[in-house]
Amino acid sequence: MIRDLAGAYWTHVEPERWTVAVPVGSLEQHGPHLPLDTDTRIATAVAEALPDVLV
């Protein structure tokens, strides 16, 4: 089962079978101890945890 659209070909995606999640997070400072994409990483992790969802 393909879960990551970035590595998939169009023939791997069955139409009308999948829900697609596009994780979006802001790029902002969280202090010197965290990277700028902290919110994006969290949104991606939540989307990847959903069953039967392409990310």
All heavy atoms as atom14 arrays in JSON, in Angstrom:
{
  "sequence": "MIRDLAGAYWTHVEPERWTVAVPVGSLEQHGPHLPLDTDTRIATAVAEALPDVLV",
  "atom14_mask": [
    [1, 1, 1, 1, 1, 1, 1, 1, 0, 0, 0, 0, 0, 0],
    [1, 1, 1, 1, 1, 1, 1, 1, 0, 0, 0, 0, 0, 0],
    [1, 1, 1, 1, 1, 1, 1, 1, 1, 1, 1, 0, 0, 0],
    [1, 1, 1, 1, 1, 1, 1, 1, 0, 0, 0, 0, 0, 0],
    [1, 1, 1, 1, 1, 1, 1, 1, 0, 0, 0, 0, 0, 0],
    [1, 1, 1, 1, 1, 0, 0, 0, 0, 0, 0, 0, 0, 0],
    [1, 1, 1, 1, 0, 0, 0, 0, 0, 0, 0, 0, 0, 0],
    [1, 1, 1, 1, 1, 0, 0, 0, 0, 0, 0, 0, 0, 0],
    [1, 1, 1, 1, 1, 1, 1, 1, 1, 1, 1, 1, 0, 0],
    [1, 1, 1, 1, 1, 1, 1, 1, 1, 1, 1, 1, 1, 1],
    [1, 1, 1, 1, 1, 1, 1, 0, 0, 0, 0, 0, 0, 0],
    [1, 1, 1, 1, 1, 1, 1, 1, 1, 1, 0, 0, 0, 0],
    [1, 1, 1, 1, 1, 1, 1, 0, 0, 0, 0, 0, 0, 0],
    [1, 1, 1, 1, 1, 1, 1, 1, 1, 0, 0, 0, 0, 0],
    [1, 1, 1, 1, 1, 1, 1, 0, 0, 0, 0, 0, 0, 0],
    [1, 1, 1, 1, 1, 1, 1, 1, 1, 0, 0, 0, 0, 0],
    [1, 1, 1, 1, 1, 1, 1, 1, 1, 1, 1, 0, 0, 0],
    [1, 1, 1, 1, 1, 1, 1, 1, 1, 1, 1, 1, 1, 1],
    [1, 1, 1, 1, 1, 1, 1, 0, 0, 0, 0, 0, 0, 0],
    [1, 1, 1, 1, 1, 1, 1, 0, 0, 0, 0, 0, 0, 0],
    [1, 1, 1, 1, 1, 0, 0, 0, 0, 0, 0, 0, 0, 0],
    [1, 1, 1, 1, 1, 1, 1, 0, 0, 0, 0, 0, 0, 0],
    [1, 1, 1, 1, 1, 1, 1, 0, 0, 0, 0, 0, 0, 0],
    [1, 1, 1, 1, 1, 1, 1, 0, 0, 0, 0, 0, 0, 0],
    [1, 1, 1, 1, 0, 0, 0, 0, 0, 0, 0, 0, 0, 0],
    [1, 1, 1, 1, 1, 1, 0, 0, 0, 0, 0, 0, 0, 0],
    [1, 1, 1, 1, 1, 1, 1, 1, 0, 0, 0, 0, 0, 0],
    [1, 1, 1, 1, 1, 1, 1, 1, 1, 0, 0, 0, 0, 0],
    [1, 1, 1, 1, 1, 1, 1, 1, 1, 0, 0, 0, 0, 0],
    [1, 1, 1, 1, 1, 1, 1, 1, 1, 1, 0, 0, 0, 0],
    [1, 1, 1, 1, 0, 0, 0, 0, 0, 0, 0, 0, 0, 0],
    [1, 1, 1, 1, 1, 1, 1, 0, 0, 0, 0, 0, 0, 0],
    [1, 1, 1, 1, 1, 1, 1, 1, 1, 1, 0, 0, 0, 0],
    [1, 1, 1, 1, 1, 1, 1, 1, 0, 0, 0, 0, 0, 0],
    [1, 1, 1, 1, 1, 1, 1, 0, 0, 0, 0, 0, 0, 0],
    [1, 1, 1, 1, 1, 1, 1, 1, 0, 0, 0, 0, 0, 0],
    [1, 1, 1, 1, 1, 1, 1, 1, 0, 0, 0, 0, 0, 0],
    [1, 1, 1, 1, 1, 1, 1, 0, 0, 0, 0, 0, 0, 0],
    [1, 1, 1, 1, 1, 1, 1, 1, 0, 0, 0, 0, 0, 0],
    [1, 1, 1, 1, 1, 1, 1, 0, 0, 0, 0, 0, 0, 0],
    [1, 1, 1, 1, 1, 1, 1, 1, 1, 1, 1, 0, 0, 0],
    [1, 1, 1, 1, 1, 1, 1, 1, 0, 0, 0, 0, 0, 0],
    [1, 1, 1, 1, 1, 0, 0, 0, 0, 0, 0, 0, 0, 0],
    [1, 1, 1, 1, 1, 1, 1, 0, 0, 0, 0, 0, 0, 0],
    [1, 1, 1, 1, 1, 0, 0, 0, 0, 0, 0, 0, 0, 0],
    [1, 1, 1, 1, 1, 1, 1, 0, 0, 0, 0, 0, 0, 0],
    [1, 1, 1, 1, 1, 0, 0, 0, 0, 0, 0, 0, 0, 0],
    [1, 1, 1, 1, 1, 1, 1, 1, 1, 0, 0, 0, 0, 0],
    [1, 1, 1, 1, 1, 0, 0, 0, 0, 0, 0, 0, 0, 0],
    [1, 1, 1, 1, 1, 1, 1, 1, 0, 0, 0, 0, 0, 0],
    [1, 1, 1, 1, 1, 1, 1, 0, 0, 0, 0, 0, 0, 0],
    [1, 1, 1, 1, 1, 1, 1, 1, 0, 0, 0, 0, 0, 0],
    [1, 1, 1, 1, 1, 1, 1, 0, 0, 0, 0, 0, 0, 0],
    [1, 1, 1, 1, 1, 1, 1, 1, 0, 0, 0, 0, 0, 0],
    [1, 1, 1, 1, 1, 1, 1, 0, 0, 0, 0, 0, 0, 0]
  ],
  "atom14_positions": [
    [[0.84, -1.17, 0.0], [0.0, 0.0, 0.0], [0.89, 1.24, 0.0], [1.77, 1.39, 0.83], [-0.9, 0.0, 1.22], [-1.64, 1.3, 1.41], [-2.96, 1.24, 2.64], [-2.05, 1.31, 4.15], [0.0, 0.0, 0.0], [0.0, 0.0, 0.0], [0.0, 0.0, 0.0], [0.0, 0.0, 0.0], [0.0, 0.0, 0.0], [0.0, 0.0, 0.0]],
    [[0.68, 2.14, -0.94], [1.41, 3.39, -1.03], [0.79, 4.4, -0.06], [-0.41, 4.61, -0.07], [1.35, 3.96, -2.46], [1.96, 2.98, -3.45], [2.02, 5.31, -2.54], [3.43, 2.77, -3.31], [0.0, 0.0, 0.0], [0.0, 0.0, 0.0], [0.0, 0.0, 0.0], [0.0, 0.0, 0.0], [0.0, 0.0, 0.0], [0.0, 0.0, 0.0]],
    [[1.6, 4.98, 0.82], [1.1, 5.99, 1.75], [1.71, 7.36, 1.49], [1.27, 8.35, 2.02], [1.43, 5.59, 3.19], [0.76, 4.35, 3.69], [-0.59, 4.57, 4.3], [-0.75, 5.79, 5.02], [-1.01, 5.9, 6.3], [-1.12, 4.84, 7.03], [-1.19, 7.06, 6.86], [0.0, 0.0, 0.0], [0.0, 0.0, 0.0], [0.0, 0.0, 0.0]],
    [[2.79, 7.39, 0.7], [3.51, 8.64, 0.47], [3.43, 8.99, -1.01], [4.0, 8.29, -1.85], [4.95, 8.48, 0.91], [5.78, 9.73, 0.73], [5.2, 10.79, 0.44], [7.0, 9.64, 0.9], [0.0, 0.0, 0.0], [0.0, 0.0, 0.0], [0.0, 0.0, 0.0], [0.0, 0.0, 0.0], [0.0, 0.0, 0.0], [0.0, 0.0, 0.0]],
    [[2.72, 10.03, -1.36], [2.54, 10.39, -2.76], [3.84, 10.82, -3.43], [3.97, 10.72, -4.64], [1.51, 11.52, -2.89], [0.06, 11.1, -2.79], [-0.84, 12.33, -2.89], [-0.31, 10.1, -3.85], [0.0, 0.0, 0.0], [0.0, 0.0, 0.0], [0.0, 0.0, 0.0], [0.0, 0.0, 0.0], [0.0, 0.0, 0.0], [0.0, 0.0, 0.0]],
    [[4.79, 11.3, -2.67], [6.04, 11.77, -3.25], [6.78, 10.66, -3.97], [7.44, 10.89, -4.98], [6.93, 12.38, -2.17], [0.0, 0.0, 0.0], [0.0, 0.0, 0.0], [0.0, 0.0, 0.0], [0.0, 0.0, 0.0], [0.0, 0.0, 0.0], [0.0, 0.0, 0.0], [0.0, 0.0, 0.0], [0.0, 0.0, 0.0], [0.0, 0.0, 0.0]],
    [[6.66, 9.43, -3.51], [7.35, 8.31, -4.13], [6.46, 7.43, -4.98], [6.88, 6.37, -5.43], [0.0, 0.0, 0.0], [0.0, 0.0, 0.0], [0.0, 0.0, 0.0], [0.0, 0.0, 0.0], [0.0, 0.0, 0.0], [0.0, 0.0, 0.0], [0.0, 0.0, 0.0], [0.0, 0.0, 0.0], [0.0, 0.0, 0.0], [0.0, 0.0, 0.0]],
    [[5.23, 7.86, -5.25], [4.27, 7.04, -5.98], [4.17, 7.47, -7.44], [4.47, 8.6, -7.8], [2.89, 7.15, -5.33], [0.0, 0.0, 0.0], [0.0, 0.0, 0.0], [0.0, 0.0, 0.0], [0.0, 0.0, 0.0], [0.0, 0.0, 0.0], [0.0, 0.0, 0.0], [0.0, 0.0, 0.0], [0.0, 0.0, 0.0], [0.0, 0.0, 0.0]],
    [[3.78, 6.54, -8.27], [3.42, 6.81, -9.66], [1.9, 6.87, -9.74], [1.2, 6.31, -8.91], [3.96, 5.72, -10.58], [5.46, 5.65, -10.59], [6.14, 4.77, -9.77], [6.2, 6.49, -11.41], [7.52, 4.72, -9.77], [7.58, 6.44, -11.42], [8.24, 5.56, -10.6], [9.6, 5.51, -10.61], [0.0, 0.0, 0.0], [0.0, 0.0, 0.0]],
    [[1.38, 7.51, -10.76], [-0.07, 7.68, -10.85], [-0.78, 6.34, -10.93], [-1.93, 6.22, -10.51], [-0.45, 8.6, -12.0], [-0.26, 8.02, -13.37], [0.86, 8.09, -14.13], [-1.2, 7.28, -14.12], [0.69, 7.44, -15.31], [-0.6, 6.92, -15.34], [-2.51, 6.87, -13.9], [-1.25, 6.18, -16.32], [-3.15, 6.14, -14.88], [-2.52, 5.81, -16.06]],
    [[-0.1, 5.32, -11.45], [-0.74, 4.0, -11.54], [-0.86, 3.31, -10.18], [-1.59, 2.34, -10.05], [0.04, 3.09, -12.51], [1.41, 3.02, -12.08], [-0.02, 3.63, -13.92], [0.0, 0.0, 0.0], [0.0, 0.0, 0.0], [0.0, 0.0, 0.0], [0.0, 0.0, 0.0], [0.0, 0.0, 0.0], [0.0, 0.0, 0.0], [0.0, 0.0, 0.0]],
    [[-0.15, 3.8, -9.19], [-0.22, 3.22, -7.84], [-1.42, 3.74, -7.05], [-1.75, 3.2, -6.01], [1.04, 3.54, -7.05], [2.26, 2.88, -7.6], [3.51, 3.43, -7.48], [2.44, 1.73, -8.29], [4.39, 2.64, -8.05], [3.76, 1.6, -8.56], [0.0, 0.0, 0.0], [0.0, 0.0, 0.0], [0.0, 0.0, 0.0], [0.0, 0.0, 0.0]],
    [[-2.04, 4.8, -7.53], [-3.15, 5.42, -6.79], [-4.46, 5.02, -7.45], [-4.7, 5.32, -8.61], [-2.99, 6.95, -6.8], [-4.14, 7.59, -6.02], [-1.65, 7.36, -6.21], [0.0, 0.0, 0.0], [0.0, 0.0, 0.0], [0.0, 0.0, 0.0], [0.0, 0.0, 0.0], [0.0, 0.0, 0.0], [0.0, 0.0, 0.0], [0.0, 0.0, 0.0]],
    [[-5.28, 4.33, -6.68], [-6.58, 3.9, -7.19], [-7.6, 5.03, -6.98], [-7.82, 5.47, -5.86], [-7.05, 2.66, -6.46], [-6.12, 1.48, -6.62], [-6.55, 0.31, -5.75], [-7.76, 0.12, -5.57], [-5.67, -0.38, -5.24], [0.0, 0.0, 0.0], [0.0, 0.0, 0.0], [0.0, 0.0, 0.0], [0.0, 0.0, 0.0], [0.0, 0.0, 0.0]],
    [[-8.22, 5.5, -8.05], [-9.19, 6.59, -7.88], [-10.38, 6.15, -7.03], [-10.76, 5.0, -7.02], [-9.63, 6.9, -9.32], [-9.2, 5.75, -10.13], [-8.11, 5.04, -9.4], [0.0, 0.0, 0.0], [0.0, 0.0, 0.0], [0.0, 0.0, 0.0], [0.0, 0.0, 0.0], [0.0, 0.0, 0.0], [0.0, 0.0, 0.0], [0.0, 0.0, 0.0]],
    [[-10.92, 7.09, -6.3], [-12.1, 6.89, -5.45], [-11.87, 5.93, -4.3], [-12.81, 5.47, -3.68], [-13.3, 6.44, -6.29], [-13.69, 7.44, -7.35], [-14.86, 6.96, -8.18], [-15.64, 6.13, -7.69], [-15.0, 7.43, -9.31], [0.0, 0.0, 0.0], [0.0, 0.0, 0.0], [0.0, 0.0, 0.0], [0.0, 0.0, 0.0], [0.0, 0.0, 0.0]],
    [[-10.62, 5.61, -4.0], [-10.33, 4.72, -2.88], [-9.63, 5.46, -1.75], [-9.66, 5.04, -0.63], [-9.45, 3.56, -3.34], [-9.2, 2.55, -2.24], [-8.27, 1.45, -2.72], [-8.09, 0.37, -1.78], [-7.48, 0.46, -0.61], [-7.03, 1.59, -0.18], [-7.34, -0.59, 0.17], [0.0, 0.0, 0.0], [0.0, 0.0, 0.0], [0.0, 0.0, 0.0]],
    [[-8.99, 6.56, -2.04], [-8.13, 7.21, -1.06], [-8.63, 8.59, -0.66], [-9.23, 9.31, -1.44], [-6.71, 7.36, -1.62], [-6.04, 6.07, -1.84], [-5.91, 5.42, -3.05], [-5.44, 5.23, -0.89], [-5.25, 4.24, -2.88], [-4.94, 4.09, -1.55], [-5.27, 5.3, 0.48], [-4.28, 3.07, -0.91], [-4.61, 4.28, 1.13], [-4.13, 3.18, 0.44]],
    [[-8.3, 8.93, 0.54], [-8.4, 10.3, 1.01], [-6.99, 10.85, 1.02], [-6.06, 10.17, 1.45], [-8.98, 10.35, 2.44], [-10.28, 9.78, 2.41], [-9.05, 11.77, 2.95], [0.0, 0.0, 0.0], [0.0, 0.0, 0.0], [0.0, 0.0, 0.0], [0.0, 0.0, 0.0], [0.0, 0.0, 0.0], [0.0, 0.0, 0.0], [0.0, 0.0, 0.0]],
    [[-6.81, 12.06, 0.55], [-5.48, 12.67, 0.51], [-5.4, 13.77, 1.55], [-6.27, 14.63, 1.62], [-5.18, 13.25, -0.89], [-3.84, 13.95, -0.92], [-5.22, 12.15, -1.94], [0.0, 0.0, 0.0], [0.0, 0.0, 0.0], [0.0, 0.0, 0.0], [0.0, 0.0, 0.0], [0.0, 0.0, 0.0], [0.0, 0.0, 0.0], [0.0, 0.0, 0.0]],
    [[-4.36, 13.74, 2.36], [-4.1, 14.78, 3.36], [-2.86, 15.54, 2.94], [-1.83, 14.95, 2.63], [-3.9, 14.17, 4.74], [0.0, 0.0, 0.0], [0.0, 0.0, 0.0], [0.0, 0.0, 0.0], [0.0, 0.0, 0.0], [0.0, 0.0, 0.0], [0.0, 0.0, 0.0], [0.0, 0.0, 0.0], [0.0, 0.0, 0.0], [0.0, 0.0, 0.0]],
    [[-2.97, 16.85, 2.93], [-1.83, 17.71, 2.62], [-1.46, 18.44, 3.92], [-2.09, 19.43, 4.29], [-2.17, 18.72, 1.51], [-0.98, 19.6, 1.2], [-2.65, 18.0, 0.26], [0.0, 0.0, 0.0], [0.0, 0.0, 0.0], [0.0, 0.0, 0.0], [0.0, 0.0, 0.0], [0.0, 0.0, 0.0], [0.0, 0.0, 0.0], [0.0, 0.0, 0.0]],
    [[-0.46, 17.92, 4.63], [-0.1, 18.55, 5.89], [0.54, 19.91, 5.66], [1.43, 20.06, 4.83], [0.89, 17.57, 6.52], [1.4, 16.75, 5.4], [0.36, 16.76, 4.34], [0.0, 0.0, 0.0], [0.0, 0.0, 0.0], [0.0, 0.0, 0.0], [0.0, 0.0, 0.0], [0.0, 0.0, 0.0], [0.0, 0.0, 0.0], [0.0, 0.0, 0.0]],
    [[0.07, 20.89, 6.38], [0.58, 22.25, 6.25], [0.92, 22.77, 7.65], [0.12, 22.64, 8.57], [-0.47, 23.17, 5.6], [0.04, 24.6, 5.51], [-0.84, 22.66, 4.22], [0.0, 0.0, 0.0], [0.0, 0.0, 0.0], [0.0, 0.0, 0.0], [0.0, 0.0, 0.0], [0.0, 0.0, 0.0], [0.0, 0.0, 0.0], [0.0, 0.0, 0.0]],
    [[2.09, 23.32, 7.77], [2.49, 23.94, 9.03], [3.26, 25.2, 8.73], [3.8, 25.38, 7.64], [0.0, 0.0, 0.0], [0.0, 0.0, 0.0], [0.0, 0.0, 0.0], [0.0, 0.0, 0.0], [0.0, 0.0, 0.0], [0.0, 0.0, 0.0], [0.0, 0.0, 0.0], [0.0, 0.0, 0.0], [0.0, 0.0, 0.0], [0.0, 0.0, 0.0]],
    [[3.32, 26.07, 9.68], [4.02, 27.34, 9.47], [5.52, 27.15, 9.66], [5.98, 26.22, 10.31], [3.5, 28.4, 10.42], [3.71, 27.99, 11.76], [0.0, 0.0, 0.0], [0.0, 0.0, 0.0], [0.0, 0.0, 0.0], [0.0, 0.0, 0.0], [0.0, 0.0, 0.0], [0.0, 0.0, 0.0], [0.0, 0.0, 0.0], [0.0, 0.0, 0.0]],
    [[6.27, 28.03, 9.04], [7.72, 28.11, 9.26], [7.96, 29.32, 10.15], [7.78, 30.46, 9.72], [8.48, 28.27, 7.94], [8.51, 27.06, 7.04], [9.15, 27.41, 5.71], [9.26, 25.92, 7.69], [0.0, 0.0, 0.0], [0.0, 0.0, 0.0], [0.0, 0.0, 0.0], [0.0, 0.0, 0.0], [0.0, 0.0, 0.0], [0.0, 0.0, 0.0]],
    [[8.34, 29.07, 11.38], [8.56, 30.16, 12.3], [9.57, 29.74, 13.35], [9.84, 28.56, 13.53], [7.25, 30.57, 12.97], [6.62, 29.46, 13.78], [5.25, 29.83, 14.34], [4.76, 30.93, 14.04], [4.69, 29.03, 15.09], [0.0, 0.0, 0.0], [0.0, 0.0, 0.0], [0.0, 0.0, 0.0], [0.0, 0.0, 0.0], [0.0, 0.0, 0.0]],
    [[10.09, 30.7, 14.02], [11.08, 30.39, 15.05], [10.41, 29.86, 16.31], [9.33, 30.3, 16.69], [11.9, 31.63, 15.37], [11.09, 32.77, 15.96], [11.95, 33.99, 16.2], [13.12, 34.02, 15.87], [11.36, 35.01, 16.79], [0.0, 0.0, 0.0], [0.0, 0.0, 0.0], [0.0, 0.0, 0.0], [0.0, 0.0, 0.0], [0.0, 0.0, 0.0]],
    [[11.04, 28.88, 16.91], [10.58, 28.32, 18.18], [11.71, 28.39, 19.2], [11.71, 27.64, 20.16], [10.14, 26.86, 18.0], [8.87, 26.72, 17.23], [7.64, 26.96, 17.76], [8.64, 26.36, 15.94], [6.7, 26.75, 16.86], [7.29, 26.4, 15.74], [0.0, 0.0, 0.0], [0.0, 0.0, 0.0], [0.0, 0.0, 0.0], [0.0, 0.0, 0.0]],
    [[12.67, 29.21, 18.93], [13.84, 29.3, 19.79], [15.01, 28.57, 19.15], [14.85, 27.87, 18.15], [0.0, 0.0, 0.0], [0.0, 0.0, 0.0], [0.0, 0.0, 0.0], [0.0, 0.0, 0.0], [0.0, 0.0, 0.0], [0.0, 0.0, 0.0], [0.0, 0.0, 0.0], [0.0, 0.0, 0.0], [0.0, 0.0, 0.0], [0.0, 0.0, 0.0]],
    [[16.19, 28.69, 19.73], [17.38, 28.11, 19.11], [17.45, 26.58, 19.2], [18.27, 25.97, 18.56], [18.53, 28.75, 19.91], [17.93, 29.1, 21.23], [16.5, 29.43, 20.95], [0.0, 0.0, 0.0], [0.0, 0.0, 0.0], [0.0, 0.0, 0.0], [0.0, 0.0, 0.0], [0.0, 0.0, 0.0], [0.0, 0.0, 0.0], [0.0, 0.0, 0.0]],
    [[16.56, 25.96, 19.97], [16.63, 24.52, 20.19], [15.75, 23.71, 19.22], [15.83, 22.49, 19.2], [16.23, 24.2, 21.63], [14.81, 24.57, 21.96], [14.4, 25.88, 22.02], [13.72, 23.82, 22.22], [13.11, 25.93, 22.33], [12.67, 24.68, 22.45], [0.0, 0.0, 0.0], [0.0, 0.0, 0.0], [0.0, 0.0, 0.0], [0.0, 0.0, 0.0]],
    [[14.9, 24.34, 18.42], [14.02, 23.64, 17.49], [14.21, 24.15, 16.07], [14.5, 25.33, 15.86], [12.55, 23.82, 17.89], [12.1, 23.16, 19.19], [10.69, 23.57, 19.54], [12.21, 21.65, 19.08], [0.0, 0.0, 0.0], [0.0, 0.0, 0.0], [0.0, 0.0, 0.0], [0.0, 0.0, 0.0], [0.0, 0.0, 0.0], [0.0, 0.0, 0.0]],
    [[14.0, 23.28, 15.06], [14.12, 23.72, 13.68], [12.92, 24.58, 13.26], [11.88, 24.59, 13.92], [14.15, 22.41, 12.89], [13.45, 21.43, 13.76], [13.74, 21.84, 15.17], [0.0, 0.0, 0.0], [0.0, 0.0, 0.0], [0.0, 0.0, 0.0], [0.0, 0.0, 0.0], [0.0, 0.0, 0.0], [0.0, 0.0, 0.0], [0.0, 0.0, 0.0]],
    [[13.07, 25.28, 12.14], [12.01, 26.15, 11.65], [10.76, 25.38, 11.21], [9.66, 25.92, 11.21], [12.51, 27.0, 10.48], [13.56, 28.06, 10.83], [14.06, 28.72, 9.56], [12.96, 29.1, 11.77], [0.0, 0.0, 0.0], [0.0, 0.0, 0.0], [0.0, 0.0, 0.0], [0.0, 0.0, 0.0], [0.0, 0.0, 0.0], [0.0, 0.0, 0.0]],
    [[10.92, 24.11, 10.8], [9.78, 23.35, 10.29], [9.11, 22.48, 11.36], [8.48, 21.48, 11.03], [10.2, 22.51, 9.09], [11.11, 21.35, 9.46], [11.74, 21.39, 10.54], [11.2, 20.41, 8.66], [0.0, 0.0, 0.0], [0.0, 0.0, 0.0], [0.0, 0.0, 0.0], [0.0, 0.0, 0.0], [0.0, 0.0, 0.0], [0.0, 0.0, 0.0]],
    [[9.2, 22.86, 12.61], [8.59, 22.08, 13.69], [7.1, 21.84, 13.46], [6.61, 20.72, 13.59], [8.81, 22.78, 15.04], [10.22, 22.87, 15.28], [8.15, 22.02, 16.17], [0.0, 0.0, 0.0], [0.0, 0.0, 0.0], [0.0, 0.0, 0.0], [0.0, 0.0, 0.0], [0.0, 0.0, 0.0], [0.0, 0.0, 0.0], [0.0, 0.0, 0.0]],
    [[6.36, 22.89, 13.11], [4.91, 22.76, 12.91], [4.59, 21.86, 11.71], [3.62, 21.09, 11.75], [4.27, 24.13, 12.73], [4.42, 24.99, 13.97], [4.4, 24.43, 15.08], [4.56, 26.22, 13.83], [0.0, 0.0, 0.0], [0.0, 0.0, 0.0], [0.0, 0.0, 0.0], [0.0, 0.0, 0.0], [0.0, 0.0, 0.0], [0.0, 0.0, 0.0]],
    [[5.39, 21.95, 10.66], [5.19, 21.08, 9.5], [5.46, 19.63, 9.85], [4.73, 18.73, 9.41], [6.1, 21.53, 8.34], [5.82, 22.9, 8.04], [5.88, 20.69, 7.1], [0.0, 0.0, 0.0], [0.0, 0.0, 0.0], [0.0, 0.0, 0.0], [0.0, 0.0, 0.0], [0.0, 0.0, 0.0], [0.0, 0.0, 0.0], [0.0, 0.0, 0.0]],
    [[6.48, 19.36, 10.62], [6.78, 17.98, 11.04], [5.63, 17.4, 11.87], [5.28, 16.24, 11.71], [8.07, 17.94, 11.85], [9.3, 18.2, 11.04], [10.53, 18.11, 11.88], [11.71, 18.54, 11.15], [12.94, 18.2, 11.48], [13.16, 17.43, 12.53], [13.95, 18.63, 10.77], [0.0, 0.0, 0.0], [0.0, 0.0, 0.0], [0.0, 0.0, 0.0]],
    [[5.07, 18.21, 12.75], [3.95, 17.74, 13.57], [2.73, 17.45, 12.7], [2.09, 16.4, 12.84], [3.61, 18.77, 14.67], [4.75, 18.86, 15.67], [2.29, 18.43, 15.35], [4.63, 20.01, 16.65], [0.0, 0.0, 0.0], [0.0, 0.0, 0.0], [0.0, 0.0, 0.0], [0.0, 0.0, 0.0], [0.0, 0.0, 0.0], [0.0, 0.0, 0.0]],
    [[2.42, 18.35, 11.77], [1.27, 18.14, 10.87], [1.47, 16.89, 10.02], [0.53, 16.12, 9.79], [1.06, 19.36, 9.99], [0.0, 0.0, 0.0], [0.0, 0.0, 0.0], [0.0, 0.0, 0.0], [0.0, 0.0, 0.0], [0.0, 0.0, 0.0], [0.0, 0.0, 0.0], [0.0, 0.0, 0.0], [0.0, 0.0, 0.0], [0.0, 0.0, 0.0]],
    [[2.68, 16.65, 9.56], [2.98, 15.46, 8.76], [2.82, 14.19, 9.6], [2.24, 13.2, 9.13], [4.4, 15.54, 8.17], [4.49, 16.72, 7.37], [4.73, 14.33, 7.34], [0.0, 0.0, 0.0], [0.0, 0.0, 0.0], [0.0, 0.0, 0.0], [0.0, 0.0, 0.0], [0.0, 0.0, 0.0], [0.0, 0.0, 0.0], [0.0, 0.0, 0.0]],
    [[3.31, 14.2, 10.81], [3.19, 13.03, 11.68], [1.73, 12.7, 11.97], [1.34, 11.53, 11.98], [3.95, 13.27, 12.98], [0.0, 0.0, 0.0], [0.0, 0.0, 0.0], [0.0, 0.0, 0.0], [0.0, 0.0, 0.0], [0.0, 0.0, 0.0], [0.0, 0.0, 0.0], [0.0, 0.0, 0.0], [0.0, 0.0, 0.0], [0.0, 0.0, 0.0]],
    [[0.92, 13.72, 12.2], [-0.51, 13.49, 12.46], [-1.18, 12.92, 11.21], [-1.95, 11.96, 11.29], [-1.22, 14.8, 12.89], [-2.72, 14.65, 12.92], [-0.7, 15.23, 14.26], [0.0, 0.0, 0.0], [0.0, 0.0, 0.0], [0.0, 0.0, 0.0], [0.0, 0.0, 0.0], [0.0, 0.0, 0.0], [0.0, 0.0, 0.0], [0.0, 0.0, 0.0]],
    [[-0.89, 13.48, 10.04], [-1.49, 12.98, 8.8], [-1.07, 11.55, 8.51], [-1.88, 10.74, 8.06], [-1.11, 13.89, 7.64], [0.0, 0.0, 0.0], [0.0, 0.0, 0.0], [0.0, 0.0, 0.0], [0.0, 0.0, 0.0], [0.0, 0.0, 0.0], [0.0, 0.0, 0.0], [0.0, 0.0, 0.0], [0.0, 0.0, 0.0], [0.0, 0.0, 0.0]],
    [[0.19, 11.22, 8.78], [0.67, 9.85, 8.53], [0.06, 8.84, 9.49], [0.03, 7.65, 9.19], [2.19, 9.82, 8.6], [2.86, 10.49, 7.43], [4.36, 10.58, 7.55], [4.9, 10.41, 8.67], [5.02, 10.84, 6.53], [0.0, 0.0, 0.0], [0.0, 0.0, 0.0], [0.0, 0.0, 0.0], [0.0, 0.0, 0.0], [0.0, 0.0, 0.0]],
    [[-0.41, 9.28, 10.63], [-1.02, 8.38, 11.61], [-2.47, 8.01, 11.25], [-3.02, 7.07, 11.81], [-0.98, 9.01, 13.0], [0.0, 0.0, 0.0], [0.0, 0.0, 0.0], [0.0, 0.0, 0.0], [0.0, 0.0, 0.0], [0.0, 0.0, 0.0], [0.0, 0.0, 0.0], [0.0, 0.0, 0.0], [0.0, 0.0, 0.0], [0.0, 0.0, 0.0]],
    [[-3.08, 8.75, 10.34], [-4.46, 8.48, 9.94], [-4.52, 7.23, 9.07], [-3.69, 7.06, 8.18], [-5.04, 9.67, 9.18], [-5.11, 10.99, 9.95], [-5.5, 12.12, 9.0], [-6.09, 10.87, 11.1], [0.0, 0.0, 0.0], [0.0, 0.0, 0.0], [0.0, 0.0, 0.0], [0.0, 0.0, 0.0], [0.0, 0.0, 0.0], [0.0, 0.0, 0.0]],
    [[-5.49, 6.35, 9.3], [-5.59, 5.14, 8.48], [-6.13, 5.44, 7.08], [-7.0, 6.31, 6.91], [-6.57, 4.27, 9.27], [-7.39, 5.24, 10.04], [-6.5, 6.4, 10.35], [0.0, 0.0, 0.0], [0.0, 0.0, 0.0], [0.0, 0.0, 0.0], [0.0, 0.0, 0.0], [0.0, 0.0, 0.0], [0.0, 0.0, 0.0], [0.0, 0.0, 0.0]],
    [[-5.61, 4.74, 6.1], [-6.07, 4.84, 4.7], [-6.07, 6.25, 4.15], [-7.0, 6.67, 3.49], [-7.48, 4.24, 4.55], [-7.5, 2.76, 4.86], [-6.49, 2.09, 4.56], [-8.5, 2.28, 5.4], [0.0, 0.0, 0.0], [0.0, 0.0, 0.0], [0.0, 0.0, 0.0], [0.0, 0.0, 0.0], [0.0, 0.0, 0.0], [0.0, 0.0, 0.0]],
    [[-5.01, 6.98, 4.45], [-4.85, 8.35, 3.96], [-3.52, 8.47, 3.25], [-2.49, 8.04, 3.77], [-4.93, 9.37, 5.12], [-4.59, 10.77, 4.65], [-6.31, 9.34, 5.74], [0.0, 0.0, 0.0], [0.0, 0.0, 0.0], [0.0, 0.0, 0.0], [0.0, 0.0, 0.0], [0.0, 0.0, 0.0], [0.0, 0.0, 0.0], [0.0, 0.0, 0.0]],
    [[-3.54, 9.04, 2.05], [-2.3, 9.35, 1.35], [-1.81, 10.69, 1.82], [-2.58, 11.62, 2.01], [-2.53, 9.42, -0.16], [-2.84, 8.1, -0.85], [-3.19, 8.36, -2.31], [-1.67, 7.16, -0.75], [0.0, 0.0, 0.0], [0.0, 0.0, 0.0], [0.0, 0.0, 0.0], [0.0, 0.0, 0.0], [0.0, 0.0, 0.0], [0.0, 0.0, 0.0]],
    [[-0.51, 10.79, 2.03], [0.07, 12.03, 2.55], [0.93, 12.66, 1.48], [1.74, 12.02, 0.87], [0.9, 11.75, 3.81], [1.53, 13.04, 4.34], [0.04, 11.12, 4.88], [0.0, 0.0, 0.0], [0.0, 0.0, 0.0], [0.0, 0.0, 0.0], [0.0, 0.0, 0.0], [0.0, 0.0, 0.0], [0.0, 0.0, 0.0], [0.0, 0.0, 0.0]]
  ]
}
